[in-house]
Amino acid sequence: MNDITAQILSRLTAVPDFLSGEALCRAFGITRSAVWKHICLLRSEGYQIDAVTGRGYRLSGLTGRPVEAEVHPFLTCRRFGRNILYHPLTTSTNIEAKALAAEGAPEGSVVAADCQSGGRGRMGRSWVSPPGVNLYFSLILRPAVPSVRVPQLTLLVAAAIHQALCRHSSDLVAMIKWPNDILADGKKLCGVLCEMQSEPDCTHFVVVGIGINVNQSEFPPDLQQSATSLFLESGQLFSRPELLASVLNHFEPLYDAWLLEDDLGFILPYLEEHALLQSKEVTIDQLKRSVRGTVRGISRFGELKLESAEGETILVSSGEAHLRSSIT
């Protein structure tokens, strides 16, 4: 979709009634036939647009894709999501966002996709990304904090996503699994992947990649026991543009508060209230070792607090957590 087509779509979404062709001609300095070509292009992409002689054009049906014109009506935050780059298909929104960030894209810019051919999770795992049903997007941040604080963002994002999901599905019982997943009924509903470019005392940018299983009705056999979606948990379909906006609306104030703090202390009560691993016996797999213990909370710096069999307190800053009774 070219810029003028996208701007015409934005104009149509902003008015509840008809918008005259003459008004569109004046706004964009184009002819009526050119306006009609843009309307036909929007229709070819799935938008339902009524055309009535003497009245103009009226948007009567959206596509449900996370494009700027469909997300913006739901945004209440000031910065995040005001610039959204949408791809029908991309390798990975994180890859695209990192390239944009390196070129100077402003904080709050979002890369969203309908489908990913190379979606990634933590530990190099793939993230299954079918078209038309889920949310895949990456947010560019430029926090003026030392790089040692950046890993805290994963839990901060998880809290915002959890708040957004619970707002849109009041019956959803979702839990935050340290450090980066949202689970429902023991199955993965959402994952977060943060990547940064930094120096020891300076963070150049952070890209927060988010994948949420929204309206997916079935999963490949190898994922059926480990993955779920909002639809499978609630029996309801959800608006992907509205949900994307809701995550940004919840995250921006948390992020702004975090920038003024020294740690995660202000959000710790929420994280611990909804922590899947609290008081559970776990094994944390790291690159060169495994750590076992009972979870006793989360530190102000985002570390998982374990109590060993000998009663020793262990702070774990990274790794893959598994419940001792069952692998999750």
C-alpha positions in Angstrom: 0.0 0.0 0.0 1.5 3.3 -1.1 1.5 6.5 1.1 -1.5 8.2 -0.5 -3.6 5.0 -0.3 -2.7 4.6 3.3 -3.6 8.3 4.0 -6.9 7.9 2.3 -7.6 4.9 4.4 -6.8 6.9 7.5 -9.2 9.7 6.4 -11.9 7.1 5.9 -11.4 5.5 9.3 -11.5 8.9 11.0 -15.1 9.8 9.8 -18.2 7.8 10.6 -20.1 8.9 7.5 -19.4 9.6 3.8 -16.3 11.5 2.7 -16.7 13.2 -0.6 -14.4 12.5 -3.5 -14.0 16.3 -3.9 -12.6 16.5 -0.4 -10.1 13.8 -1.1 -9.1 15.4 -4.3 -8.3 18.7 -2.4 -6.6 16.9 0.4 -4.1 15.0 -1.8 -4.0 17.2 -4.9 -5.1 14.4 -7.2 -8.0 13.9 -9.7 -11.2 12.0 -9.1 -10.1 9.2 -11.2 -6.9 8.9 -9.1 -9.0 8.8 -6.0 -11.1 6.0 -7.5 -7.9 4.0 -8.3 -6.9 4.2 -4.6 -10.4 3.2 -3.5 -10.2 0.1 -5.8 -6.8 -0.7 -4.4 -8.2 -0.6 -0.8 -11.1 -2.8 -1.9 -8.6 -5.3 -3.5 -6.9 -5.5 -0.1 -10.1 -6.5 1.7 -11.6 -3.1 2.8 -15.3 -2.7 2.3 -15.9 0.8 1.0 -19.4 2.1 -0.1 -19.5 4.5 -3.0 -22.6 6.6 -3.5 -22.9 9.3 -6.2 -23.2 12.8 -4.7 -22.1 11.6 -1.2 -18.7 10.1 -1.7 -17.1 7.1 0.0 -17.7 5.4 3.4 -15.6 2.7 5.0 -18.0 -0.1 6.1 -15.6 -2.9 6.8 -12.0 -3.3 8.0 -9.6 -6.2 7.4 -8.6 -6.8 11.0 -4.9 -6.5 10.1 -2.5 -4.6 12.4 -2.0 -1.7 10.0 -1.6 1.9 11.2 -5.0 3.0 10.1 -6.7 0.2 12.0 -4.6 0.5 15.2 -4.6 4.3 15.6 -8.2 4.7 16.6 -7.6 2.5 19.7 -4.3 4.2 20.8 -4.4 6.4 23.9 -0.6 6.5 24.5 1.5 9.5 23.3 4.4 8.0 21.5 4.2 4.2 21.0 2.6 3.0 17.8 2.3 6.4 16.2 4.5 5.1 13.4 3.7 1.5 12.3 5.4 -0.2 9.4 3.3 -3.2 8.3 4.3 -6.2 6.3 2.0 -8.8 4.9 4.9 -11.2 5.1 8.4 -10.7 6.6 11.2 -12.9 7.8 11.1 -11.5 11.3 9.7 -8.2 12.7 12.7 -8.1 15.1 15.1 -8.2 12.1 13.2 -5.4 10.4 13.0 -3.3 13.5 16.7 -3.6 14.3 17.5 -2.4 10.8 15.2 0.6 11.2 16.5 1.3 14.7 20.1 1.3 13.3 18.9 3.9 10.7 17.6 6.2 13.4 13.9 5.3 13.6 12.3 7.1 16.6 11.4 5.5 19.9 7.9 4.0 19.8 8.1 2.9 16.2 6.5 -0.5 15.5 7.1 -3.1 12.9 4.1 -5.5 12.5 3.4 -8.4 10.2 0.5 -10.6 9.3 2.9 -13.5 8.8 6.6 -14.3 9.5 8.7 -16.9 7.7 11.4 -16.9 10.3 9.8 -15.9 13.5 12.1 -16.4 16.5 11.7 -16.9 20.2 14.4 -17.1 23.0 17.2 -19.6 22.9 17.1 -19.6 19.0 13.7 -21.4 18.9 11.4 -20.7 16.0 8.0 -19.0 16.5 5.3 -20.5 14.4 3.7 -17.5 12.6 0.7 -18.4 10.4 -1.1 -15.5 8.6 -4.4 -13.9 9.5 -4.8 -15.0 13.1 -2.1 -13.8 15.5 -0.1 -10.7 16.4 3.6 -10.4 15.5 5.2 -7.0 16.2 8.4 -5.4 17.4 8.7 -2.1 19.3 11.8 0.2 19.1 12.9 1.7 22.4 15.8 4.0 23.2 16.0 4.0 27.0 18.6 6.3 28.5 19.8 3.7 31.0 22.9 1.6 31.5 22.8 -1.7 29.5 22.8 -3.7 32.7 19.2 -2.6 33.3 17.8 -3.6 29.9 17.0 -7.2 30.8 14.4 -5.9 33.2 12.3 -4.7 30.2 11.3 -8.3 29.4 9.3 -8.6 32.7 8.0 -5.1 32.3 6.6 -5.9 28.9 5.2 -9.2 30.2 3.3 -7.2 32.8 1.8 -4.9 30.2 0.8 -7.7 28.0 -0.8 -9.6 30.9 -2.8 -6.4 31.8 -3.9 -6.0 28.2 -5.0 -9.7 27.8 -6.9 -9.7 31.0 -8.7 -6.5 30.1 -9.9 -7.9 26.8 -10.8 -11.4 28.2 -12.0 -11.0 31.8 -12.4 -14.8 32.2 -8.9 -15.5 31.1 -6.6 -17.1 33.7 -3.2 -16.2 32.5 0.1 -16.4 34.3 3.5 -14.8 33.8 6.3 -17.4 33.4 9.7 -15.8 34.2 11.3 -14.4 32.3 9.3 -13.8 29.1 6.2 -15.9 28.6 2.5 -15.6 29.2 0.8 -19.0 29.8 -2.8 -20.1 30.1 -3.8 -23.5 31.4 0.0 -24.4 31.3 0.3 -23.6 27.6 2.1 -20.7 25.9 -0.1 -17.9 24.9 2.6 -15.2 24.3 6.3 -14.7 24.1 8.7 -11.8 24.4 12.1 -11.4 22.8 14.3 -8.4 23.7 17.4 -7.6 21.7 19.6 -4.6 22.1 22.6 -2.7 20.7 24.6 -1.1 23.4 27.9 -0.3 25.1 28.5 -1.0 28.9 27.4 2.5 29.9 25.1 3.4 27.0 22.0 1.7 25.4 21.7 2.7 21.8 18.4 0.9 21.2 16.3 -2.0 22.3 13.9 -4.0 20.1 11.1 -5.7 21.9 9.6 -8.5 19.8 6.1 -9.8 20.8 4.2 -12.8 19.6 0.6 -13.3 20.8 -1.5 -16.3 19.8 -4.8 -14.5 19.2 -7.4 -16.2 17.0 -5.5 -19.4 16.0 -7.9 -22.3 16.2 -5.5 -25.2 15.9 -1.7 -25.8 16.2 0.6 -28.3 14.6 0.7 -31.7 16.3 4.0 -31.0 18.0 2.7 -27.8 19.6 -0.8 -28.9 20.6 0.3 -29.8 24.2 2.4 -26.6 24.7 0.6 -23.8 22.9 -2.8 -22.1 23.0 -4.5 -18.9 21.9 -7.0 -16.4 23.2 -9.6 -18.0 21.0 -9.0 -21.5 22.3 -9.1 -20.3 25.9 -12.2 -18.1 25.5 -14.2 -19.3 22.5 -14.2 -15.7 21.2 -12.5 -13.9 18.3 -10.5 -10.8 19.1 -9.5 -7.7 17.1 -5.8 -7.8 16.4 -5.5 -4.0 15.9 -7.3 -3.3 19.1 -5.2 -5.8 21.1 -1.9 -4.4 19.7 -3.0 -0.9 20.7 -4.0 -2.1 24.1 -0.5 -3.6 24.7 1.1 -0.3 23.7 -1.4 1.7 25.9 -0.5 -0.4 28.9 3.2 -0.6 28.3 4.0 3.1 27.7 3.1 4.3 31.2 5.0 1.4 32.8 8.0 2.1 30.6 7.9 5.8 31.5 7.7 5.0 35.2 10.6 2.5 34.9 12.8 5.2 33.4 12.3 7.2 36.5 13.0 4.3 38.9 16.2 2.4 39.5 14.6 -1.1 39.2 11.4 -3.1 39.0 10.3 -2.4 42.6 7.2 -0.5 41.5 5.8 -3.4 39.5 7.0 -6.3 41.6 3.7 -6.8 43.5 1.9 -7.3 40.2 4.6 -9.6 38.7 4.6 -11.8 41.9 0.8 -11.9 42.1 0.6 -13.4 38.6 3.8 -15.4 38.7 3.4 -19.0 37.4 6.6 -20.2 39.2 6.0 -18.8 42.6 6.7 -21.4 45.3 7.3 -24.1 42.7 10.3 -26.4 42.4 12.0 -25.6 39.1 15.1 -26.4 37.1 16.7 -23.5 35.3 18.7 -24.5 32.2 21.5 -22.2 31.3 24.1 -22.4 28.6 26.7 -24.4 30.7 24.8 -25.5 33.8 21.4 -26.2 35.4 20.2 -24.7 38.6 17.6 -26.3 40.9 15.5 -24.8 43.7 12.2 -23.5 44.9 11.1 -20.2 43.6 10.8 -17.6 46.3 10.0 -14.5 44.2 11.6 -12.1 41.8 14.3 -9.6 42.8 13.9 -5.8 42.2 16.4 -6.3 39.3 14.3 -9.0 37.6 16.3 -12.0 38.8 14.5 -15.2 39.8 15.1 -15.9 43.5 15.6 -19.6 44.2 16.0 -21.4 47.5 18.3 -24.4 47.2 17.8 -27.7 48.9 20.4 -26.5 51.5 18.4 -23.3 52.2 20.8 -21.1 50.2 19.3 -18.2 48.2 20.3 -18.2 44.6 19.7 -15.3 42.2 19.2 -16.4 38.5 19.4 -13.7 35.9 18.8 -15.8 32.8 17.8 -19.3 31.6 14.9 -21.5 30.6 12.7 -22.5 33.6 11.0 -25.9 33.8 8.7 -27.1 36.5 10.3 -30.1 38.3 7.0 -32.0 38.2 6.3 -31.4 34.5 8.2 -29.7 31.6 6.5 -26.5 30.4 
